[in-house]
Amino acid sequence: MNASFRLAMKTGSWQMEEAECRFGELVERALADGPQTVRRTGKAAVVVVSESEFRKTARPAKTLFALLRECPEDLREIVPQRSKEPARNTGFES
C-alpha cells in the first residue's frame, strides 16, 4: 500500500489519481465509512457519498405555501386584508 492510499483510508480524502485507480474501494469506503473527498491539484473537487446519504440531503425543499400552512401563528393577524375597492383604471380596456 502506498502512502497516499493509506492516508485516504485514514482520512476519507483521496487524490484524484488514487481515486481513479481504486474507484471500487472508494465506493466501498463511502458506503462503509461515510463521505469521501476526492482532491484535484490539492483542492477538494468532489465528494462521493452513498445513495441513501445523497437522498437525505437532496430531498426537495418545501414550498412557501406548505411552510405557511405549517405556521403555528394565525397569519390573519400578520397579513393585511385586501382592499375591497376595484382595481385602478389602466386605460387598456377596449
C-alpha positions as CSV (number, residue, x, y, z in Angstrom):
1,M,0.0,0.0,0.0
2,N,1.4,3.4,-0.9
3,A,1.3,6.4,1.4
4,S,-1.5,8.3,-0.4
5,F,-3.8,5.2,-0.2
6,R,-3.1,4.8,3.5
7,L,-3.9,8.4,4.0
8,A,-7.1,8.1,2.0
9,M,-8.2,5.1,4.1
10,K,-7.5,7.0,7.4
11,T,-8.9,10.5,6.4
12,G,-11.5,9.8,3.7
13,S,-9.6,12.2,1.4
14,W,-8.3,10.8,-1.9
15,Q,-6.0,12.2,-4.6
16,M,-7.6,12.2,-8.0
17,E,-5.2,9.6,-9.4
18,E,-5.7,7.3,-6.4
19,A,-9.5,7.6,-6.7
20,E,-9.4,6.7,-10.4
21,C,-7.2,3.6,-9.8
22,R,-9.2,2.4,-6.8
23,F,-12.7,3.5,-7.6
24,G,-14.2,0.3,-6.3
25,E,-12.5,0.8,-3.0
26,L,-13.5,4.5,-2.9
27,V,-17.2,3.4,-3.3
28,E,-16.9,0.8,-0.6
29,R,-15.4,3.3,1.8
30,A,-18.2,5.8,1.0
31,L,-20.7,3.1,1.8
32,A,-19.0,1.9,5.0
33,D,-17.4,5.0,6.4
34,G,-19.3,7.9,5.0
35,P,-18.5,10.7,2.6
36,Q,-15.1,10.5,0.8
37,T,-13.5,13.6,-0.6
38,V,-11.6,13.5,-3.9
39,R,-8.9,16.2,-4.4
40,R,-7.6,17.5,-7.7
41,T,-4.4,19.6,-7.6
42,G,-4.6,19.7,-3.8
43,K,-8.1,21.1,-3.6
44,A,-11.4,19.3,-2.8
45,A,-13.1,18.6,-6.1
46,V,-16.0,16.2,-5.4
47,V,-17.4,14.2,-2.5
48,V,-18.5,10.6,-3.0
49,V,-21.5,9.6,-0.8
50,S,-23.8,6.7,-0.6
51,E,-27.1,6.9,-2.4
52,S,-29.0,6.9,0.9
53,E,-26.9,9.8,2.2
54,F,-27.5,11.7,-1.0
55,R,-31.3,11.2,-0.8
56,K,-31.3,12.6,2.8
57,T,-29.7,15.9,1.6
58,A,-31.3,16.1,-1.9
59,R,-34.9,15.9,-0.9
60,P,-37.0,18.7,-2.3
61,A,-37.5,21.8,-0.2
62,K,-41.0,22.6,1.0
63,T,-42.9,25.2,-1.0
64,L,-43.7,28.6,0.6
65,F,-47.3,27.6,0.7
66,A,-46.5,24.4,2.6
67,L,-44.4,26.4,5.1
68,L,-47.1,29.0,5.6
69,R,-49.7,26.2,6.2
70,E,-47.5,24.8,9.0
71,C,-47.0,28.2,10.7
72,P,-48.3,28.0,14.3
73,E,-49.3,31.7,14.2
74,D,-52.6,32.9,12.9
75,L,-51.5,34.7,9.8
76,R,-54.7,36.7,9.5
77,E,-53.2,39.0,12.2
78,I,-50.0,39.5,10.2
79,V,-51.2,39.6,6.6
80,P,-53.3,42.8,5.9
81,Q,-56.8,42.5,4.4
82,R,-57.1,43.1,0.7
83,S,-58.8,46.2,-0.4
84,K,-62.5,45.9,-1.5
85,E,-62.0,48.8,-3.9
86,P,-62.0,48.0,-7.7
87,A,-58.6,47.9,-9.3
88,R,-57.4,51.2,-10.8
89,N,-58.2,52.0,-14.4
90,T,-55.2,51.4,-16.6
91,G,-56.8,52.6,-19.8
92,F,-56.1,49.3,-21.6
93,E,-59.7,48.2,-21.8
94,S,-61.3,48.3,-25.2
